[in-house]
Amino acid sequence: MDPLIYFLAEHYPWWGIPLVLILGETANHFRRTGRRWSMVICAVLALGFIALTVIYFVKDGFFETRPTLQKMERAIER
């Protein structure tokens, strides 16, 4: 797999959590300006990234991400 995929997956909390904060603030901005659909989209994305962060820590992602990606890569090559 592309090394960028490994990097993004292994270091998810360090870019995922700030993204949640940015999306939350953007959703709040859209709520204030009355753009309801934009607010809903940003809020749903923020909730999705929060869920991914929780799953990352619950499933011990810091140690298990690379072996899991390598298994997926081997399965695709067959």
GIHU-V955598 format. One record per backbone hydrogen bond with DSSP energy under -1.0 kcal/mol. NH is the residue of the N-H (numbers start at 0). CO is the residue of the C=O. Records with the same first field share a line. If there is no record, write none. Layout:
NH = CO / CO
This chain:
5 = 1
6 = 2
7 = 3
8 = 4
9 = 5
10 = 6
14 = 11
15 = 11
16 = 12
18 = 14
19 = 15
20 = 16
21 = 17
22 = 18
23 = 19
24 = 20
25 = 21
26 = 22
27 = 23
28 = 24
29 = 25
30 = 26
31 = 27
32 = 28
34 = 29
35 = 33
38 = 34
39 = 35
40 = 36
41 = 37
42 = 38
43 = 39
44 = 40
45 = 41
46 = 42
47 = 43
48 = 44
49 = 45
50 = 46
51 = 47
52 = 48
53 = 49
54 = 50
55 = 51
56 = 52
57 = 53
58 = 54
59 = 56
60 = 55
62 = 59
63 = 59
64 = 60
67 = 63
68 = 64
69 = 65
70 = 66
71 = 67
72 = 68
73 = 69
74 = 70
75 = 71
76 = 72
77 = 73
